[in-house]
Amino acid sequence: MIRIQKSVYSPPERSDGKRVLVMTLWPRGISKDKVDVWLKDLGTPRELIRRYKSGEIKWPEFRKEYQESLKGKEEVLRRLALESKKGTITLLCTEKDPSACHRSILKEAIESFL
């Protein structure tokens, strides 16, 4: 199972399973013990997040460009898909709303390997 409902600032719970930070930069105020693994290569490219947060691009374009950024990372996505079959993984970043976050796109990409 892949969960995306929590931000990295949410307190860890046993039901989170493996907590996977998927951000390019380490978030401020978060200690290393709050996540199990940091996959910074699956984070949003810095320029893309800047363009989206500034309003320069809308969600559909952000989605398309983020999906493009995942090309060449199929092995990592496949490994996460296999781990999600064995147990829960929770994808984390600082965004609280998963519907407006790259985690929702990433979850779909991982699930495409199931």
Secondary structure by P-SEA (a helix, b strand, c coil): cccccccccccccccccbbbbbcccccccccccccccccccccccaaaaaaaaaccccaaaaaaaaaaaaccaaaaaaaaaaaaaabbbbbbcccccccccaaaaaaaaaaccc
